[in-house]
Amino acid sequence: MLTDDGKHLYISWGEYHQLIERLALKVHASGWQFDQILCLARGGMRPGDMLSRIFDKPLAIMSTSSYRAETGTIQGRLDMAKYITLPRGELSGRVLLVDDLADSGVTLAAVAERLRGLPAISELRSAVLWTKAISTYTPDYFVEVLPTSPWIHQPFEDYDGIAIETLIKRNAED
């Protein structure tokens, strides 16, 4: 649900999974055949995992981070992992790069540039759930464009500020 002022978008688990399914349908409808999926941790892990299962393709993971301050709401310096984790071999062939959103576009652009420099990758395309209007990078596949570039409140973010003690109390048997 988008707030009246357009500054916040709240997403339920059901909406989140439906967006990933719609993204899968867009990729499929394009007819593009890919060999591997590379998801960006952390936001791209859930979409990457689901797409990996739907398309039955190997899933690789690359950690990136730029949101740290104020419980992950203020963008800082972009850090990219030196290594990519995958089940076997190297990242190669036709690769689908997956993240949750194209926010400023900085992360996706930097990762795409790095990947295009790898000789084993013959083709690279990107897929996200949301593209914000302020993004300088336009993914090949996306489900929604957000004209007001709101802050997206995703359902798993409930765990960002939760302490293990809270879980212990919540799950204590009476």
C-alpha positions in Angstrom: 0.0 0.0 0.0 1.4 3.4 -1.0 0.8 6.1 1.5 -1.2 9.2 0.5 2.0 11.3 0.3 3.7 8.8 -1.9 6.7 8.5 0.4 6.2 5.0 1.7 5.2 1.7 0.1 4.2 -1.1 2.5 4.4 -4.7 1.1 2.8 -7.8 2.6 4.3 -11.3 2.2 1.5 -12.2 -0.3 2.2 -9.1 -2.4 5.9 -9.8 -2.3 5.6 -13.3 -3.5 3.1 -12.2 -6.2 5.6 -9.6 -7.5 8.3 -12.3 -7.8 5.9 -14.5 -9.7 5.1 -11.6 -12.0 8.8 -11.0 -12.5 9.3 -14.7 -13.5 6.5 -14.3 -16.0 8.1 -11.3 -17.6 11.5 -13.0 -17.9 9.8 -16.1 -19.4 7.7 -14.0 -21.8 10.8 -12.4 -23.2 12.0 -15.8 -24.5 15.5 -15.1 -23.2 17.3 -18.3 -22.1 19.8 -17.9 -19.3 22.2 -20.3 -17.7 22.7 -18.9 -14.2 21.2 -16.5 -11.8 23.3 -14.1 -9.7 21.4 -12.5 -6.8 22.7 -9.6 -4.8 22.6 -10.1 -1.1 20.6 -9.2 0.8 17.7 -7.8 -1.1 18.0 -10.0 -4.1 18.3 -13.3 -2.2 14.6 -14.1 -1.9 13.7 -13.1 -5.5 16.8 -14.9 -6.7 16.0 -18.1 -4.8 12.4 -18.2 -6.1 13.5 -17.5 -9.7 16.2 -20.2 -9.3 13.5 -22.7 -8.2 11.0 -21.6 -10.9 13.5 -21.8 -13.8 15.6 -24.6 -12.3 18.8 -22.7 -12.7 21.9 -22.5 -10.5 21.9 -19.6 -8.0 25.0 -17.6 -7.3 25.3 -15.0 -4.6 27.2 -11.7 -4.4 27.2 -9.6 -1.3 26.8 -5.9 -1.7 26.0 -3.2 0.8 25.4 0.5 0.7 22.6 1.0 3.2 23.9 1.0 6.8 23.0 4.1 8.8 19.6 4.7 10.4 18.7 0.9 10.4 19.5 0.7 6.7 17.7 3.7 5.4 20.6 6.0 4.5 22.8 5.1 1.5 26.5 5.2 2.0 29.6 3.8 0.2 29.0 0.8 -2.0 30.8 -2.3 -0.9 31.0 -5.3 -3.3 32.3 -8.7 -2.4 35.5 -9.7 -4.1 34.2 -13.3 -4.7 30.9 -14.7 -6.0 29.5 -17.8 -4.2 28.1 -20.5 -6.5 27.6 -24.3 -6.2 30.2 -25.2 -8.8 32.4 -23.8 -11.5 32.4 -20.1 -12.3 29.8 -17.6 -13.3 29.6 -17.9 -17.0 27.4 -17.9 -20.1 24.1 -16.0 -20.0 23.6 -14.6 -16.5 20.4 -13.1 -15.0 21.4 -10.5 -12.3 18.6 -10.3 -9.7 18.0 -7.7 -7.0 14.9 -6.5 -5.2 14.9 -3.0 -6.7 16.7 -0.3 -8.7 16.8 2.4 -6.1 19.5 5.0 -7.1 20.8 2.5 -9.7 24.4 2.8 -8.3 24.6 -0.8 -7.1 23.2 -2.4 -10.2 25.2 -0.3 -12.5 28.5 -1.0 -10.6 27.8 -4.8 -10.5 26.8 -4.9 -14.1 29.9 -3.1 -15.1 32.1 -5.5 -13.1 30.3 -8.6 -14.6 30.5 -7.4 -18.1 34.3 -7.3 -17.6 34.3 -11.1 -17.0 35.2 -12.9 -20.2 33.2 -16.0 -19.2 29.9 -14.1 -19.2 28.5 -14.0 -22.7 25.4 -12.0 -21.9 24.0 -10.2 -18.9 20.5 -9.1 -18.2 19.0 -7.7 -14.9 15.7 -8.2 -13.2 14.1 -6.4 -10.2 10.7 -6.1 -8.6 10.7 -2.3 -8.5 12.4 0.5 -10.4 12.3 3.9 -8.8 11.9 7.0 -10.9 15.2 8.4 -9.4 17.2 5.3 -10.6 20.0 6.0 -13.1 19.9 2.3 -14.1 17.0 0.7 -15.9 16.9 -3.1 -15.5 16.0 -5.3 -18.4 13.0 -6.8 -16.4 11.0 -5.1 -13.7 7.5 -5.4 -12.4 6.6 -1.9 -11.2 7.9 1.6 -11.8 7.5 3.8 -8.7 7.1 7.4 -9.9 7.4 8.9 -6.4 10.4 6.8 -5.4 9.0 5.8 -2.0 10.8 4.0 0.7 9.7 0.4 0.4 8.8 -1.4 3.6 9.3 -5.1 2.7 7.8 -7.8 4.9 11.1 -9.3 6.1 12.3 -5.9 7.4 10.4 -6.7 10.6 13.5 -8.7 11.6 15.9 -5.8 11.1 15.6 -4.4 14.6 14.5 -7.5 16.5 16.8 -9.0 19.2 17.1 -12.6 19.9 15.7 -11.9 23.4 12.5 -10.7 21.8 12.2 -13.9 19.9 12.7 -15.9 23.0 9.9 -14.1 24.8 7.6 -14.3 21.7 8.1 -18.0 21.4 8.2 -19.0 25.1 5.9 -21.8 26.0 3.5 -21.0 28.9 
